[in-house]
Amino acid sequence: LVWQSFEDEDPLSREELADLSALWGVKDGDAKVYENPVLTEIFEGGKLPLPASPKYSCAELAGGHIRLLKIRAQDARGPCWARYLAQHMWAGEDFYMQVDSHMRFVPQWDDEMRAQLAWCGRQSEKPVL
């Protein structure tokens, strides 16, 4: 999750995190620091035109099921850049999906998506939806 907003805003409430933790069967605990050398290089390596001292934080939530990168609104560079950053948070999971706030879902969307992916997998070795 890449959160480009103001410093005092959180993308998920405590209740929402508790619901997600229960859904995934993990203990709802505090956020843990998330170390990612690629993101560190992006923000601190001086290779990209970022503000002189961009403020950002990385954390793992809901037992590591959610990786959160928080960036101040004034340091944000838009949705394409956020997607680029999110790609660097992939950690080998079987499924990887990017969504944004404009997307809507139908009931049982996850089952439908798995079925579509299975069909694609019969057509190609590297299926993409």
Residue frames as qw, qx, qy, qz and C-alpha x, y, z in Angstrom:
[[0.000, 0.892, 0.452, 0.000, 0.00, 0.00, 0.00],
 [0.397, 0.121, 0.002, 0.910, 1.49, 3.32, -1.05],
 [0.143, -0.835, -0.508, 0.159, -0.17, 6.15, 0.87],
 [0.339, 0.251, 0.082, 0.903, 0.48, 9.62, -0.55],
 [0.297, -0.804, -0.456, -0.239, -1.17, 11.95, 1.93],
 [0.135, -0.812, 0.252, -0.509, -0.69, 14.26, 4.84],
 [0.268, 0.378, -0.791, 0.399, 1.53, 13.21, 7.72],
 [0.328, -0.130, 0.664, -0.659, -1.19, 12.81, 10.35],
 [0.801, 0.146, -0.066, -0.578, -3.54, 10.68, 8.22],
 [0.365, -0.229, 0.902, 0.025, -3.61, 6.89, 8.31],
 [0.382, 0.117, -0.654, -0.642, -4.92, 4.80, 5.41],
 [0.590, -0.277, -0.739, -0.168, -6.60, 2.21, 7.68],
 [0.491, -0.630, 0.195, -0.569, -8.37, 2.65, 10.97],
 [0.202, -0.359, 0.854, -0.318, -7.56, 0.44, 13.96],
 [0.726, 0.165, 0.494, -0.450, -10.89, -1.32, 13.45],
 [0.751, 0.567, -0.216, -0.261, -10.18, -1.99, 9.76],
 [0.252, 0.562, -0.779, 0.117, -6.78, -3.46, 10.62],
 [0.439, -0.164, 0.780, -0.415, -8.39, -5.67, 13.27],
 [0.809, 0.354, 0.222, -0.413, -10.95, -6.89, 10.72],
 [0.629, 0.612, -0.466, -0.109, -8.24, -7.71, 8.17],
 [0.024, -0.469, 0.843, -0.263, -6.14, -9.48, 10.79],
 [0.640, 0.028, 0.633, -0.434, -9.16, -11.61, 11.79],
 [0.790, 0.506, -0.062, -0.342, -9.89, -12.37, 8.13],
 [0.561, 0.581, -0.586, 0.062, -6.32, -13.60, 7.59],
 [0.907, -0.348, -0.235, 0.024, -6.15, -15.37, 10.95],
 [0.569, 0.290, -0.358, 0.681, -3.19, -13.37, 12.24],
 [0.408, -0.604, -0.448, 0.518, -2.66, -11.68, 15.57],
 [0.146, 0.901, 0.182, 0.365, -3.54, -8.01, 15.34],
 [0.648, -0.447, -0.129, 0.602, -0.40, -6.29, 16.51],
 [0.025, -0.870, 0.070, 0.487, 1.37, -3.03, 16.12],
 [0.666, 0.733, -0.142, 0.010, 3.05, -2.08, 12.89],
 [0.783, -0.355, 0.269, 0.434, 6.56, -3.40, 12.42],
 [0.049, 0.759, -0.378, -0.527, 9.31, -1.58, 10.58],
 [0.868, 0.404, 0.284, 0.058, 9.59, -2.80, 7.00],
 [0.314, -0.620, 0.477, 0.538, 13.11, -2.80, 5.57],
 [0.756, 0.553, 0.336, 0.101, 13.38, -2.52, 1.78],
 [0.508, -0.396, 0.286, 0.710, 16.82, -1.68, 0.32],
 [0.317, 0.417, 0.552, 0.649, 15.37, -0.72, -3.07],
 [0.131, -0.892, -0.385, -0.198, 13.02, 1.85, -1.54],
 [0.519, -0.717, 0.024, 0.465, 15.85, 3.15, 0.63],
 [0.489, -0.063, 0.430, 0.756, 17.95, 3.66, -2.51],
 [0.146, 0.666, 0.542, 0.492, 15.07, 5.39, -4.29],
 [0.266, -0.921, -0.267, -0.099, 14.48, 7.84, -1.45],
 [0.498, -0.809, 0.177, 0.258, 18.00, 8.31, -0.14],
 [0.782, 0.010, 0.376, 0.497, 20.26, 7.46, -3.08],
 [0.050, -0.680, 0.135, 0.719, 20.00, 10.82, -4.82],
 [0.282, 0.021, 0.765, 0.578, 19.22, 9.31, -8.24],
 [0.056, 0.655, 0.693, 0.295, 15.69, 10.67, -8.55],
 [0.041, 0.388, -0.023, 0.920, 14.51, 14.30, -8.46],
 [0.478, -0.617, -0.623, 0.047, 12.97, 14.20, -5.00],
 [0.240, -0.931, 0.027, -0.272, 12.74, 16.94, -2.41],
 [0.208, 0.663, -0.612, 0.379, 15.97, 17.58, -0.53],
 [0.081, -0.186, 0.876, -0.438, 14.74, 15.62, 2.45],
 [0.617, -0.203, -0.483, -0.587, 11.71, 13.51, 1.57],
 [0.387, -0.247, 0.709, -0.535, 9.94, 12.08, 4.58],
 [0.747, 0.032, -0.513, -0.423, 8.66, 8.55, 4.24],
 [0.448, -0.358, 0.740, -0.351, 8.09, 5.49, 6.38],
 [0.606, 0.116, -0.719, -0.321, 7.74, 1.78, 5.69],
 [0.456, -0.244, 0.675, -0.526, 5.81, -0.62, 7.92],
 [0.327, -0.087, -0.906, -0.254, 4.29, -4.09, 7.92],
 [0.514, -0.133, 0.309, -0.789, 0.72, -4.43, 9.18],
 [0.889, 0.028, 0.064, -0.453, -1.65, -7.33, 9.86],
 [0.842, -0.251, 0.466, 0.106, 1.11, -9.86, 10.43],
 [0.307, -0.378, 0.618, 0.618, 3.01, -8.79, 7.32],
 [0.453, 0.506, 0.717, 0.155, 0.05, -9.19, 4.95],
 [0.236, 0.942, 0.202, 0.129, 0.12, -5.45, 4.26],
 [0.587, -0.130, 0.013, 0.799, 3.26, -3.48, 3.49],
 [0.043, 0.942, 0.328, -0.056, 2.74, 0.25, 3.89],
 [0.488, 0.071, 0.071, 0.867, 4.81, 3.04, 2.40],
 [0.041, -0.896, -0.397, 0.197, 3.69, 6.46, 3.64],
 [0.444, 0.180, 0.170, 0.861, 4.79, 9.57, 1.75],
 [0.035, 0.550, 0.305, -0.777, 3.90, 13.18, 2.51],
 [0.504, 0.740, 0.439, -0.077, 1.49, 14.72, 0.01],
 [0.149, 0.930, -0.211, -0.263, 4.04, 17.36, -0.98],
 [0.262, -0.515, 0.767, 0.280, 6.59, 14.64, -1.80],
 [0.703, 0.299, 0.640, -0.077, 4.18, 12.55, -3.89],
 [0.023, -0.378, 0.575, 0.726, 4.71, 12.22, -7.62],
 [0.633, 0.208, -0.225, -0.711, 1.33, 10.81, -8.70],
 [0.908, -0.037, 0.268, -0.320, -0.27, 7.42, -9.34],
 [0.833, 0.459, -0.303, 0.071, 2.28, 6.07, -11.86],
 [0.188, 0.593, -0.637, 0.456, 5.11, 6.73, -9.44],
 [0.616, -0.331, 0.497, -0.514, 3.12, 5.15, -6.61],
 [0.968, 0.171, 0.017, -0.182, 2.61, 2.02, -8.73],
 [0.587, 0.580, -0.495, 0.271, 6.34, 1.94, -9.45],
 [0.157, -0.518, 0.650, -0.534, 7.09, 2.07, -5.73],
 [0.824, -0.137, 0.309, -0.454, 4.46, -0.59, -4.96],
 [0.885, 0.353, -0.300, -0.048, 6.11, -2.98, -7.42],
 [0.338, 0.530, -0.654, 0.421, 9.26, -2.85, -5.29],
 [0.477, -0.356, 0.555, -0.582, 7.30, -4.12, -2.30],
 [0.918, 0.092, -0.258, -0.287, 6.48, -7.47, -3.95],
 [0.308, -0.584, 0.729, -0.181, 8.08, -10.23, -1.88],
 [0.118, 0.203, -0.952, -0.194, 7.45, -13.35, -3.96],
 [0.549, 0.189, 0.577, -0.574, 3.76, -13.82, -3.20],
 [0.404, 0.244, 0.838, 0.274, 1.82, -16.09, -5.58],
 [0.190, 0.782, 0.529, 0.269, -0.58, -13.27, -6.43],
 [0.280, -0.282, -0.054, 0.916, 0.19, -9.61, -6.94],
 [0.135, 0.731, 0.603, 0.289, -2.53, -7.06, -7.61],
 [0.179, -0.112, -0.115, 0.971, -2.52, -3.31, -7.92],
 [0.023, -0.747, -0.640, -0.180, -5.71, -1.34, -7.35],
 [0.143, 0.138, -0.163, 0.967, -6.48, 2.28, -6.71],
 [0.186, 0.289, 0.579, -0.739, -9.31, 4.21, -5.12],
 [0.473, 0.290, -0.218, -0.803, -11.29, 4.33, -8.38],
 [0.321, 0.072, -0.911, -0.250, -11.74, 0.57, -8.71],
 [0.694, -0.154, 0.234, -0.663, -15.00, -1.17, -7.84],
 [0.021, 0.189, -0.982, -0.013, -15.55, -4.86, -7.10],
 [0.706, -0.155, -0.379, -0.578, -18.45, -7.24, -7.71],
 [0.778, -0.397, 0.381, -0.303, -19.48, -9.91, -5.19],
 [0.911, -0.089, 0.370, 0.160, -17.07, -12.88, -5.20],
 [0.401, 0.869, -0.269, -0.103, -14.60, -10.86, -7.27],
 [0.242, -0.634, 0.734, 0.037, -11.67, -12.86, -5.87],
 [0.699, 0.084, 0.710, -0.022, -13.16, -16.21, -6.95],
 [0.639, 0.741, 0.191, -0.081, -13.90, -14.80, -10.40],
 [0.141, 0.875, -0.455, -0.088, -10.38, -13.44, -10.69],
 [0.466, -0.390, 0.793, 0.045, -8.85, -16.80, -9.73],
 [0.736, 0.375, 0.563, -0.038, -11.01, -18.54, -12.36],
 [0.492, 0.866, -0.053, -0.069, -9.94, -16.04, -15.02],
 [0.107, -0.768, 0.628, 0.063, -6.30, -16.43, -14.00],
 [0.654, -0.108, 0.748, 0.019, -6.59, -20.24, -14.19],
 [0.709, 0.624, 0.328, -0.027, -8.01, -19.93, -17.72],
 [0.261, 0.913, -0.312, -0.041, -5.18, -17.56, -18.69],
 [0.416, -0.578, 0.701, 0.031, -2.70, -20.02, -17.16],
 [0.772, 0.191, 0.604, 0.063, -3.87, -22.66, -19.61],
 [0.573, 0.803, 0.140, 0.083, -3.13, -20.26, -22.47],
 [0.339, 0.790, -0.345, 0.378, 0.25, -18.92, -21.32],
 [0.719, -0.085, -0.514, 0.460, 3.10, -19.79, -18.97],
 [0.246, -0.140, -0.329, 0.901, 3.07, -16.25, -17.55],
 [0.046, -0.696, -0.652, -0.297, -0.58, -15.23, -17.26],
 [0.105, -0.112, -0.238, 0.959, -1.52, -11.62, -16.56],
 [0.067, 0.718, 0.693, -0.001, -5.02, -10.28, -15.95]]
